[in-house]
Amino acid sequence: MLALQGDVREHLAALAESDVLARPVRRPEELAEVEALVIPGGESTAISNLAVSFGLLDPIRKRIADGMSVYGSCAGMIMLAAKVLDGRPDQESFQGIDMTVRRNAFGRQVDSFEGDVTIDGIAGGDFHAVFIRAPWVEEVGDDVRVLGRVSGGRDAGRIVAVRQGNLLATAFHPELTGDLRVHRYFVEMVRQAA
């Protein structure tokens, strides 16, 4: 669990409920000890700046390039993107997924909402998702599988969940819903990669 900023505690609880022993990662030596990584929602520029300050930017990029499984929610999706629109000029990302993401695409904090997402590969029907100043995916590369889109409303069809190899990203916060299906999907990805 990348524990620099954001909803770390909520992800740790969801992972524990998914029968996973998770621990916080704040330093390169802690990163070297984990098999997979979750990048939480929060503020992507703060996570970016802290990753640089704590010496984690390049080690995480290297682990991703070497095949480590990583899941990013909301700001974590932004951090996994190859290209970020509406970000700060000095903002860095881990550049793992061949996608273009627009920060705060659904609007400001007051525009946060809950809505249904159809997710391919996760049984149980639509996922009732929480979007908080969320991004969306504008474009994906050939190797990126679109897993989820907003089901209805004015933003119906927007891409909000993707997977590329061992990398998974959602624009929403499953850790805030009590629905463990996304976390369990990621845990299964990690087990299959091992």
Backbone as a chain_set.jsonl record, in Angstrom:
{"seq": "MLALQGDVREHLAALAESDVLARPVRRPEELAEVEALVIPGGESTAISNLAVSFGLLDPIRKRIADGMSVYGSCAGMIMLAAKVLDGRPDQESFQGIDMTVRRNAFGRQVDSFEGDVTIDGIAGGDFHAVFIRAPWVEEVGDDVRVLGRVSGGRDAGRIVAVRQGNLLATAFHPELTGDLRVHRYFVEMVRQAA", "coords": {"N": [[0.844, -1.17, 0.0], [0.852, 2.019, -1.081], [1.704, 4.544, 0.929], [1.746, 7.408, 1.082], [-0.007, 9.549, 0.859], [-3.524, 10.144, 0.993], [-6.37, 7.853, 0.847], [-5.424, 5.642, 2.498], [-5.882, 4.024, 4.819], [-8.493, 3.024, 4.379], [-8.189, 1.419, 2.097], [-6.37, -0.453, 3.141], [-8.026, -1.728, 4.998], [-9.968, -2.861, 3.274], [-8.348, -4.629, 1.847], [-7.498, -6.313, 3.912], [-9.948, -7.498, 4.539], [-10.15, -8.958, 2.281], [-8.533, -11.055, 2.701], [-5.741, -10.507, 2.677], [-2.44, -9.755, 3.582], [-1.438, -6.682, 4.09], [0.778, -3.89, 3.934], [2.053, -0.628, 4.833], [3.841, 1.368, 2.445], [6.474, 3.499, 2.271], [9.049, 4.052, 1.711], [11.905, 3.286, -0.409], [13.17, 0.84, 0.398], [11.086, -0.471, 1.688], [9.335, -0.834, -0.429], [10.762, -2.703, -1.892], [10.244, -4.998, -0.486], [7.661, -5.859, -0.951], [5.138, -7.66, -2.784], [3.202, -6.717, -4.495], [1.409, -3.659, -5.287], [-0.756, -1.09, -4.088], [-2.089, 1.926, -5.125], [-3.475, 4.612, -3.634], [-6.562, 6.582, -3.748], [-6.605, 10.141, -3.563], [-4.752, 13.052, -3.639], [-3.403, 13.699, -6.639], [-1.208, 15.342, -7.412], [0.035, 15.816, -4.969], [0.722, 13.177, -4.227], [2.481, 12.63, -6.324], [4.542, 14.589, -5.877], [5.404, 13.766, -3.312], [6.242, 11.157, -3.869], [8.506, 11.685, -5.381], [10.023, 13.154, -3.462], [10.382, 11.19, -1.452], [11.955, 9.397, -2.742], [10.798, 7.402, -4.322], [9.768, 7.433, -6.911], [11.294, 6.577, -9.266], [12.057, 3.9, -8.403], [9.467, 2.698, -8.214], [8.572, 2.962, -10.866], [10.451, 1.267, -12.083], [9.846, -1.241, -10.87], [7.26, -1.571, -11.873], [7.836, -1.741, -14.628], [9.224, -4.121, -14.523], [7.196, -5.896, -14.085], [5.629, -5.935, -11.749], [2.532, -6.288, -10.009], [0.061, -3.795, -9.872], [-2.42, -1.736, -8.48], [-4.408, 1.089, -8.957], [-6.515, 3.548, -7.591], [-8.63, 6.222, -8.434], [-6.818, 8.961, -7.793], [-4.698, 7.259, -7.914], [-5.126, 6.045, -10.386], [-4.505, 8.187, -12.045], [-1.803, 8.43, -11.397], [-0.828, 6.107, -12.554], [-1.041, 6.558, -15.248], [0.172, 7.028, -18.602], [-0.025, 9.465, -19.813], [-1.161, 12.609, -18.662], [-3.837, 14.788, -18.594], [-4.669, 18.196, -17.902], [-3.113, 18.375, -15.651], [-0.55, 19.543, -13.34], [2.325, 21.259, -14.647], [4.741, 20.242, -13.618], [4.08, 17.787, -12.678], [4.559, 14.378, -12.026], [4.229, 10.962, -13.141], [3.782, 7.383, -12.725], [3.71, 6.124, -15.107], [2.7, 3.639, -16.121], [0.44, 2.498, -17.444], [-0.727, 2.505, -20.741], [-2.36, 4.984, -21.39], [-4.4, 7.936, -21.668], [-5.308, 10.207, -19.285], [-7.742, 12.354, -17.866], [-7.517, 14.704, -15.387], [-9.696, 15.416, -12.62], [-12.008, 15.188, -14.184], [-14.786, 14.829, -14.007], [-15.56, 17.043, -12.668], [-15.464, 19.506, -10.002], [-14.899, 19.237, -6.403], [-17.497, 19.553, -5.317], [-18.976, 18.39, -7.273], [-18.784, 15.717, -6.952], [-19.957, 12.319, -6.928], [-22.178, 9.418, -6.8], [-22.53, 6.466, -8.702], [-23.558, 3.925, -11.074], [-21.429, 1.425, -12.447], [-20.606, -0.543, -15.146], [-18.744, -3.395, -15.105], [-16.492, -5.301, -16.805], [-15.681, -8.674, -16.463], [-15.968, -8.872, -13.75], [-18.051, -10.458, -11.667], [-21.516, -10.256, -10.59], [-23.108, -8.115, -11.303], [-23.721, -4.55, -11.935], [-21.388, -2.228, -10.507], [-21.705, -0.251, -7.728], [-20.455, 2.803, -7.634], [-18.225, 5.218, -6.128], [-17.421, 8.447, -6.892], [-15.03, 10.877, -6.54], [-14.057, 13.964, -7.217], [-13.121, 12.902, -9.624], [-11.015, 11.311, -12.136], [-11.255, 10.58, -15.691], [-10.792, 8.242, -18.378], [-9.452, 9.25, -21.343], [-8.309, 8.153, -23.632], [-7.021, 5.038, -24.803], [-4.248, 2.768, -25.244], [-3.371, 0.121, -27.583], [-2.882, -2.218, -26.109], [-4.347, -2.018, -23.83], [-7.037, -2.963, -21.857], [-10.349, -2.08, -21.682], [-12.267, -2.092, -18.876], [-14.413, -1.005, -17.463], [-17.215, 1.198, -17.636], [-19.093, 4.204, -17.164], [-22.461, 3.697, -16.377], [-24.894, 5.155, -16.739], [-26.653, 8.347, -17.056], [-25.407, 11.754, -17.593], [-22.751, 11.337, -18.214], [-22.55, 8.842, -19.328], [-20.969, 5.983, -20.6], [-18.36, 6.864, -20.351], [-14.971, 5.982, -19.836], [-13.894, 4.278, -17.016], [-12.545, 2.266, -15.747], [-9.726, 0.226, -16.189], [-7.388, -2.178, -17.546], [-4.077, -3.247, -17.951], [-2.075, -5.752, -18.647], [-0.463, -6.615, -15.721], [-1.456, -4.444, -14.41], [-3.945, -2.441, -12.941], [-6.587, -0.094, -12.934], [-8.903, 2.21, -11.527], [-11.275, 4.851, -11.784], [-12.831, 5.432, -9.709], [-13.685, 4.923, -6.179], [-13.524, 2.03, -4.778], [-12.93, 1.202, -2.226], [-14.436, 2.657, -0.495], [-16.981, 1.7, -0.483], [-17.734, -0.747, 0.62], [-18.079, -2.915, -0.981], [-16.282, -5.531, -2.036], [-15.431, -6.527, -4.474], [-13.719, -5.41, -6.51], [-11.253, -5.195, -5.184], [-10.844, -7.912, -4.602], [-10.676, -8.9, -7.183], [-8.258, -7.714, -7.957], [-6.519, -8.944, -6.1], [-6.681, -11.568, -7.013], [-5.495, -11.181, -9.528], [-2.858, -10.656, -8.68], [-2.187, -13.103, -7.514], [-2.308, -14.794, -9.746], [-0.233, -13.709, -11.247], [1.917, -14.419, -9.709]], "CA": [[0.0, 0.0, 0.0], [1.615, 3.264, -1.128], [1.126, 5.275, 2.064], [2.274, 8.77, 1.104], [-1.127, 10.487, 0.995], [-4.776, 9.622, 0.458], [-7.228, 6.966, 1.653], [-4.626, 4.453, 2.785], [-6.542, 3.187, 5.833], [-9.66, 2.366, 3.797], [-7.689, 0.332, 1.249], [-5.816, -1.487, 4.01], [-9.162, -2.476, 5.557], [-10.563, -3.68, 2.207], [-7.413, -5.715, 1.557], [-7.57, -7.244, 5.037], [-11.192, -8.251, 4.36], [-9.935, -9.827, 1.121], [-7.56, -12.045, 3.162], [-4.402, -10.123, 2.248], [-1.61, -9.047, 4.543], [-0.937, -5.483, 3.416], [1.499, -2.981, 4.82], [2.346, 0.662, 4.202], [5.114, 1.57, 1.753], [6.846, 4.913, 2.235], [10.476, 4.139, 1.392], [12.318, 2.282, -1.399], [13.441, -0.468, 0.996], [9.784, -1.103, 1.957], [8.827, -1.247, -1.742], [11.496, -3.91, -2.287], [9.76, -6.138, 0.298], [6.274, -6.213, -1.267], [4.894, -8.395, -4.025], [2.304, -5.917, -5.321], [1.234, -2.323, -4.717], [-1.996, -0.345, -4.31], [-1.914, 3.382, -5.066], [-4.814, 5.041, -3.226], [-7.087, 7.875, -4.121], [-6.081, 11.251, -2.774], [-4.464, 14.192, -4.511], [-2.332, 13.157, -7.485], [0.006, 16.164, -7.386], [0.689, 15.559, -3.682], [1.342, 11.853, -4.321], [3.617, 12.795, -7.235], [5.614, 15.312, -5.18], [5.905, 12.935, -2.222], [6.983, 10.033, -4.459], [9.824, 12.227, -5.723], [10.717, 13.49, -2.21], [10.717, 9.974, -0.707], [12.805, 8.548, -3.571], [10.03, 6.241, -4.778], [9.295, 7.547, -8.293], [12.023, 5.669, -10.158], [11.903, 2.49, -8.005], [8.14, 2.188, -8.591], [8.589, 2.806, -12.327], [11.232, 0.068, -12.407], [9.078, -2.425, -10.467], [6.176, -1.709, -12.855], [8.447, -2.24, -15.869], [9.619, -5.509, -14.273], [6.007, -6.743, -14.023], [4.903, -5.937, -10.48], [1.104, -5.979, -10.075], [-0.272, -2.531, -9.22], [-3.793, -1.233, -8.626], [-4.565, 2.486, -8.582], [-7.883, 4.081, -7.597], [-8.779, 7.675, -8.553], [-5.496, 9.56, -7.983], [-3.841, 6.148, -8.317], [-5.285, 5.902, -11.828], [-3.721, 9.274, -12.636], [-0.395, 8.105, -11.2], [-0.451, 5.009, -13.448], [-1.23, 6.958, -16.641], [1.312, 7.473, -19.407], [-0.227, 10.888, -20.113], [-2.157, 13.237, -17.794], [-4.35, 16.084, -19.053], [-5.091, 19.122, -16.841], [-2.236, 18.263, -14.488], [0.461, 20.588, -13.22], [3.446, 20.982, -15.564], [5.805, 19.489, -12.955], [3.515, 16.553, -12.135], [5.113, 13.12, -12.521], [3.409, 9.764, -12.947], [4.56, 6.153, -12.814], [3.686, 5.815, -16.545], [2.571, 2.204, -16.313], [-0.636, 2.111, -18.362], [-0.757, 3.29, -21.979], [-3.65, 5.678, -21.436], [-4.453, 9.367, -21.393], [-6.301, 10.438, -18.237], [-8.042, 13.763, -17.571], [-7.722, 14.956, -13.956], [-10.921, 16.112, -12.219], [-12.823, 15.221, -15.394], [-16.209, 14.918, -13.691], [-15.817, 18.329, -12.035], [-14.831, 19.845, -8.731], [-15.312, 18.465, -5.223], [-18.961, 19.618, -5.163], [-19.572, 17.573, -8.328], [-18.589, 14.3, -6.622], [-21.252, 11.628, -7.038], [-22.204, 7.968, -6.831], [-23.216, 5.985, -9.901], [-23.294, 2.538, -11.425], [-20.409, 1.15, -13.454], [-20.589, -1.892, -15.67], [-17.345, -3.832, -15.096], [-16.259, -6.555, -17.497], [-14.813, -9.599, -15.752], [-16.308, -8.933, -12.323], [-19.426, -10.946, -11.554], [-22.374, -9.655, -9.574], [-23.832, -6.951, -11.803], [-23.063, -3.246, -11.884], [-20.707, -1.828, -9.287], [-22.135, 1.082, -7.301], [-19.158, 3.45, -7.46], [-18.104, 6.551, -5.529], [-16.511, 9.292, -7.665], [-14.692, 12.099, -5.817], [-13.163, 14.739, -8.101], [-12.524, 11.755, -10.31], [-10.575, 11.379, -13.525], [-11.736, 9.557, -16.6], [-9.802, 7.893, -19.394], [-9.765, 9.835, -22.655], [-7.804, 7.336, -24.727], [-6.201, 3.901, -24.371], [-3.429, 2.115, -26.251], [-3.85, -1.167, -28.093], [-2.734, -3.29, -25.125], [-5.153, -1.696, -22.649], [-8.401, -3.499, -21.881], [-11.345, -1.28, -20.964], [-13.074, -2.965, -18.027], [-15.606, -0.379, -16.911], [-17.731, 2.477, -18.132], [-20.247, 4.73, -16.443], [-23.647, 3.056, -16.954], [-25.983, 6.052, -17.123], [-26.486, 9.772, -16.771], [-24.795, 12.609, -18.622], [-21.406, 10.851, -18.529], [-22.65, 7.436, -19.715], [-19.992, 5.523, -21.574], [-16.995, 7.291, -20.016], [-14.123, 4.888, -19.359], [-13.514, 4.503, -15.619], [-11.779, 1.123, -15.236], [-8.898, -0.351, -17.247], [-6.337, -3.116, -17.146], [-3.024, -3.544, -18.913], [-1.205, -6.748, -18.035], [-0.593, -6.705, -14.268], [-1.835, -3.129, -13.889], [-5.389, -2.207, -12.875], [-6.893, 1.256, -12.467], [-10.296, 2.664, -11.527], [-11.457, 6.275, -11.498], [-13.69, 5.506, -8.525], [-13.151, 4.479, -4.889], [-14.231, 0.854, -4.247], [-12.623, 1.047, -0.798], [-15.422, 3.419, 0.28], [-18.326, 1.175, -0.737], [-18.03, -2.014, 1.288], [-18.117, -3.94, -2.019], [-14.886, -5.956, -2.156], [-15.192, -7.224, -5.74], [-12.553, -4.881, -7.225], [-10.063, -5.613, -4.438], [-10.663, -9.356, -4.791], [-10.207, -9.046, -8.572], [-6.83, -7.392, -7.941], [-5.828, -10.011, -5.366], [-6.579, -12.708, -7.936], [-4.464, -10.806, -10.51], [-1.548, -10.827, -8.037], [-1.949, -14.543, -7.354], [-2.032, -15.347, -11.067], [1.093, -13.234, -11.676], [2.935, -15.143, -8.926]], "C": [[0.891, 1.235, 0.0], [0.984, 4.221, -0.134], [1.712, 6.671, 2.191], [1.181, 9.793, 1.38], [-2.37, 9.783, 0.48], [-5.446, 8.629, 1.394], [-6.574, 5.603, 1.879], [-5.371, 3.505, 3.722], [-7.704, 2.398, 5.24], [-9.246, 1.208, 2.881], [-7.111, -0.798, 2.092], [-6.93, -2.349, 4.607], [-9.791, -3.382, 4.503], [-9.654, -4.85, 1.85], [-7.425, -6.76, 2.669], [-8.826, -8.111, 4.928], [-11.11, -9.202, 3.166], [-8.842, -10.857, 1.406], [-6.14, -11.788, 2.657], [-3.693, -9.416, 3.395], [-0.977, -7.877, 3.795], [-0.218, -4.606, 4.424], [1.839, -1.707, 4.078], [3.742, 0.678, 3.573], [5.352, 3.072, 1.669], [8.297, 5.129, 1.786], [10.849, 3.048, 0.371], [12.585, 0.899, -0.801], [12.151, -1.205, 1.359], [9.159, -1.6, 0.653], [9.479, -2.564, -2.17], [10.963, -5.165, -1.595], [8.345, -6.584, -0.063], [6.172, -6.852, -2.647], [4.069, -7.582, -5.02], [2.08, -4.586, -4.607], [-0.153, -1.782, -5.049], [-1.662, 1.128, -4.151], [-3.295, 3.967, -4.787], [-5.274, 6.311, -3.932], [-6.554, 8.92, -3.156], [-5.899, 12.431, -3.704], [-3.229, 13.824, -5.327], [-1.074, 14.022, -7.482], [0.755, 15.976, -6.074], [1.387, 14.202, -3.706], [2.578, 11.92, -5.21], [4.797, 13.455, -6.528], [6.233, 14.468, -4.069], [6.681, 11.725, -2.754], [8.39, 10.475, -4.856], [10.627, 12.472, -4.444], [11.187, 12.253, -1.445], [11.572, 8.997, -1.523], [12.111, 7.317, -4.111], [9.659, 6.277, -6.258], [9.994, 6.536, -9.202], [11.946, 4.211, -9.714], [10.53, 1.9, -8.36], [8.063, 2.004, -10.097], [9.331, 1.527, -12.725], [10.465, -1.201, -12.045], [7.911, -2.659, -11.426], [6.724, -2.289, -14.158], [8.862, -3.701, -15.743], [8.43, -6.439, -14.049], [5.265, -6.783, -12.714], [3.426, -5.597, -10.71], [0.827, -4.72, -9.268], [-1.725, -2.206, -9.507], [-3.827, 0.214, -8.16], [-6.012, 2.914, -8.666], [-7.831, 5.6, -7.598], [-7.421, 8.342, -8.798], [-4.489, 8.487, -8.393], [-3.933, 5.858, -9.802], [-4.448, 6.967, -12.54], [-2.233, 8.95, -12.548], [0.077, 6.976, -12.112], [-0.494, 5.395, -14.923], [0.076, 7.366, -17.318], [1.215, 8.966, -19.69], [-1.375, 11.425, -19.257], [-2.536, 14.594, -18.371], [-4.826, 16.885, -17.848], [-4.3, 18.944, -15.551], [-1.306, 19.463, -14.421], [1.635, 20.247, -14.143], [4.554, 20.134, -14.94], [5.328, 18.144, -12.401], [4.114, 15.339, -12.828], [4.082, 12.016, -12.353], [4.33, 8.55, -13.05], [4.556, 5.58, -14.222], [3.589, 4.32, -16.84], [1.57, 1.804, -17.381], [-0.654, 3.064, -19.55], [-2.147, 3.914, -22.14], [-3.437, 7.162, -21.185], [-5.613, 9.595, -20.437], [-6.491, 11.933, -18.054], [-8.336, 13.894, -16.08], [-9.033, 15.704, -13.739], [-11.936, 16.214, -13.373], [-14.312, 15.396, -15.113], [-16.564, 16.232, -12.994], [-15.095, 18.472, -10.705], [-15.372, 18.971, -7.602], [-16.834, 18.425, -5.074], [-19.68, 18.784, -6.214], [-19.374, 16.077, -8.09], [-19.953, 13.608, -6.572], [-21.063, 10.128, -6.893], [-22.98, 7.541, -8.068], [-22.812, 4.554, -10.193], [-22.294, 2.44, -12.559], [-20.55, -0.31, -13.864], [-19.126, -2.306, -15.789], [-17.243, -5.216, -15.727], [-15.319, -7.423, -16.667], [-15.053, -9.673, -14.261], [-17.784, -9.278, -12.207], [-20.202, -10.155, -10.511], [-23.114, -8.416, -10.025], [-23.037, -5.663, -11.674], [-22.463, -2.984, -10.514], [-21.184, -0.43, -8.935], [-20.895, 1.839, -6.836], [-19.269, 4.85, -6.866], [-17.033, 7.311, -6.314], [-16.285, 10.594, -6.896], [-13.659, 12.864, -6.631], [-12.399, 13.805, -9.029], [-12.022, 12.084, -11.712], [-11.453, 10.49, -14.398], [-10.66, 9.334, -17.641], [-10.279, 8.434, -20.729], [-9.413, 8.883, -23.795], [-6.957, 6.198, -24.158], [-5.401, 3.371, -25.552], [-3.975, 0.743, -26.593], [-3.808, -2.284, -27.062], [-3.563, -3.071, -23.858], [-6.57, -2.226, -22.843], [-9.316, -2.594, -21.061], [-12.241, -2.247, -20.204], [-14.388, -2.338, -17.601], [-15.915, 0.97, -17.508], [-18.901, 2.905, -17.247], [-21.507, 4.233, -17.148], [-24.72, 4.029, -17.432], [-25.661, 7.499, -16.815], [-25.764, 10.516, -17.879], [-23.417, 12.125, -19.055], [-21.391, 9.372, -18.919], [-21.617, 7.112, -20.79], [-18.56, 5.942, -21.287], [-16.221, 6.108, -19.427], [-13.623, 5.208, -17.959], [-12.818, 3.305, -14.975], [-11.038, 0.48, -16.398], [-7.91, -1.351, -16.645], [-5.347, -3.242, -18.301], [-2.053, -4.496, -18.239], [-1.483, -6.875, -16.545], [-1.006, -5.395, -13.618], [-3.336, -2.918, -14.02], [-5.613, -0.794, -12.366], [-8.386, 1.519, -12.556], [-10.328, 4.147, -11.194], [-12.24, 6.475, -10.208], [-13.007, 4.858, -7.323], [-13.898, 3.248, -4.366], [-14.008, 0.656, -2.753], [-13.61, 1.789, 0.094], [-16.823, 2.823, 0.209], [-18.704, -0.043, 0.096], [-18.142, -3.173, 0.317], [-16.668, -4.308, -2.343], [-14.534, -6.558, -3.51], [-13.962, -6.718, -6.49], [-11.269, -5.293, -6.508], [-9.794, -7.105, -4.632], [-10.193, -9.673, -6.212], [-8.707, -8.772, -8.636], [-6.025, -8.47, -7.219], [-5.661, -11.233, -6.257], [-5.559, -12.432, -9.036], [-3.067, -11.057, -9.931], [-1.219, -12.305, -7.914], [-1.613, -15.193, -8.698], [-0.664, -14.935, -11.571], [2.205, -13.968, -10.941], [3.058, -16.539, -9.479]], "O": [[1.609, 1.48, 0.97], [-0.148, 4.663, -0.329], [2.129, 7.077, 3.276], [1.419, 10.792, 2.059], [-2.273, 8.912, -0.384], [-5.133, 8.57, 2.583], [-7.11, 4.562, 1.497], [-5.477, 2.311, 3.441], [-7.881, 1.224, 5.565], [-9.874, 0.149, 2.888], [-7.335, -1.971, 1.794], [-6.785, -3.567, 4.708], [-10.112, -4.535, 4.789], [-10.139, -5.948, 1.579], [-7.368, -7.959, 2.396], [-8.779, -9.312, 5.191], [-11.903, -10.136, 3.053], [-8.291, -11.459, 0.485], [-5.43, -12.713, 2.262], [-4.28, -8.584, 4.088], [-0.087, -8.068, 2.966], [-0.558, -4.581, 5.606], [1.908, -1.693, 2.849], [4.686, 0.086, 4.095], [4.563, 3.816, 1.088], [8.711, 6.257, 1.517], [10.187, 2.013, 0.297], [12.261, -0.111, -1.425], [12.122, -2.435, 1.34], [8.528, -2.656, 0.627], [8.821, -3.433, -2.742], [11.203, -6.277, -2.065], [7.87, -7.589, 0.466], [6.992, -6.619, -3.535], [4.215, -7.736, -6.232], [2.506, -4.405, -3.466], [-0.662, -1.989, -6.151], [-1.034, 1.533, -3.172], [-4.197, 3.834, -5.615], [-4.507, 7.003, -4.602], [-6.106, 8.594, -2.057], [-6.801, 12.769, -4.471], [-2.141, 13.657, -4.777], [0.031, 13.483, -7.546], [1.986, 15.978, -6.063], [2.526, 14.087, -3.252], [3.61, 11.332, -4.885], [5.917, 12.946, -6.572], [7.452, 14.457, -3.904], [7.673, 11.315, -2.15], [9.352, 9.725, -4.685], [11.779, 12.049, -4.346], [12.268, 12.263, -0.856], [11.88, 7.901, -1.056], [12.755, 6.292, -4.339], [9.27, 5.249, -6.813], [9.329, 5.721, -9.842], [11.783, 3.338, -10.567], [10.438, 0.74, -8.761], [7.541, 0.992, -10.565], [8.881, 0.794, -13.605], [10.436, -2.145, -12.835], [7.601, -3.803, -11.76], [6.145, -3.217, -14.723], [8.857, -4.439, -16.728], [8.617, -7.639, -13.845], [4.348, -7.589, -12.561], [3.108, -4.72, -11.513], [1.287, -4.581, -8.135], [-2.204, -2.376, -10.628], [-3.328, 0.53, -7.08], [-6.676, 2.683, -9.676], [-7.066, 6.198, -6.841], [-6.919, 8.29, -9.92], [-3.541, 8.765, -9.127], [-2.943, 5.469, -10.422], [-3.766, 6.675, -13.522], [-1.489, 9.165, -13.504], [1.267, 6.894, -12.415], [-0.027, 4.631, -15.768], [0.959, 7.962, -16.701], [2.23, 9.654, -19.796], [-2.423, 10.79, -19.137], [-1.676, 15.444, -18.608], [-5.329, 16.314, -16.88], [-4.769, 19.32, -14.477], [-1.276, 20.294, -15.329], [1.906, 19.072, -14.39], [5.233, 19.389, -15.646], [6.087, 17.443, -11.732], [4.171, 15.275, -14.056], [3.176, 12.118, -11.526], [5.501, 8.67, -13.412], [5.31, 4.651, -14.513], [4.301, 3.799, -17.699], [1.818, 0.87, -18.144], [-0.602, 4.282, -19.381], [-2.98, 3.441, -22.912], [-2.45, 7.584, -20.583], [-6.752, 9.23, -20.726], [-5.525, 12.696, -18.083], [-9.274, 13.285, -15.566], [-9.434, 16.523, -14.566], [-12.633, 17.219, -13.504], [-15.02, 16.037, -15.888], [-17.74, 16.506, -12.755], [-14.236, 17.667, -10.345], [-16.195, 18.083, -7.824], [-17.398, 17.382, -4.743], [-20.868, 18.498, -6.067], [-19.752, 15.26, -8.929], [-20.964, 14.218, -6.224], [-19.938, 9.628, -6.865], [-23.968, 8.175, -8.44], [-21.846, 4.038, -9.63], [-22.298, 3.239, -13.495], [-20.606, -1.2, -13.016], [-18.351, -1.654, -16.489], [-17.834, -6.179, -15.239], [-14.274, -6.953, -16.218], [-14.406, -10.46, -13.57], [-18.653, -8.498, -12.595], [-19.621, -9.475, -9.664], [-23.701, -7.722, -9.195], [-21.85, -5.674, -11.35], [-22.967, -3.457, -9.496], [-21.081, 0.483, -9.754], [-20.35, 1.551, -5.771], [-20.254, 5.561, -7.067], [-15.884, 6.876, -6.392], [-17.234, 11.331, -6.629], [-12.505, 12.446, -6.719], [-11.183, 13.917, -9.188], [-12.519, 12.992, -12.38], [-12.289, 9.739, -13.896], [-9.732, 10.131, -17.774], [-11.375, 8.112, -21.187], [-10.124, 8.812, -24.797], [-6.262, 6.372, -23.156], [-5.81, 3.501, -26.706], [-4.923, 0.263, -25.97], [-4.617, -3.209, -27.128], [-3.481, -3.862, -22.918], [-7.212, -1.969, -23.861], [-9.075, -2.374, -19.875], [-12.892, -3.108, -20.797], [-15.375, -3.045, -17.397], [-15.032, 1.762, -17.837], [-19.599, 2.075, -16.665], [-21.616, 4.331, -18.371], [-25.39, 3.76, -18.429], [-24.561, 7.836, -16.377], [-25.538, 9.978, -18.963], [-22.958, 12.465, -20.145], [-20.349, 8.721, -18.852], [-21.425, 7.861, -21.748], [-17.633, 5.429, -21.915], [-16.751, 5.338, -18.627], [-13.013, 6.252, -17.725], [-12.532, 3.331, -13.778], [-11.618, 0.217, -17.452], [-7.641, -1.367, -15.444], [-5.732, -3.331, -19.466], [-1.293, -4.093, -17.359], [-2.6, -7.203, -16.144], [-0.913, -5.253, -12.399], [-3.925, -3.18, -15.069], [-4.908, -0.341, -11.464], [-9.052, 1.119, -13.511], [-9.508, 4.638, -10.417], [-12.295, 7.586, -9.681], [-11.906, 4.319, -7.43], [-14.83, 3.404, -3.576], [-14.816, 0.008, -2.088], [-13.626, 1.578, 1.307], [-17.759, 3.382, 0.781], [-19.89, -0.334, 0.255], [-18.289, -4.317, 0.749], [-15.917, -3.484, -2.866], [-13.423, -7.06, -3.676], [-13.226, -7.525, -7.058], [-10.303, -5.698, -7.155], [-8.646, -7.513, -4.806], [-9.409, -10.598, -6.421], [-7.967, -9.508, -9.289], [-4.957, -8.862, -7.689], [-4.604, -11.864, -6.251], [-4.832, -13.338, -9.442], [-2.199, -11.604, -10.611], [-0.09, -12.715, -8.182], [-0.73, -16.048, -8.772], [0.006, -15.714, -12.249], [3.305, -14.128, -11.47], [3.855, -17.333, -8.979]]}, "num_chains": 1, "name": "protein.A"}
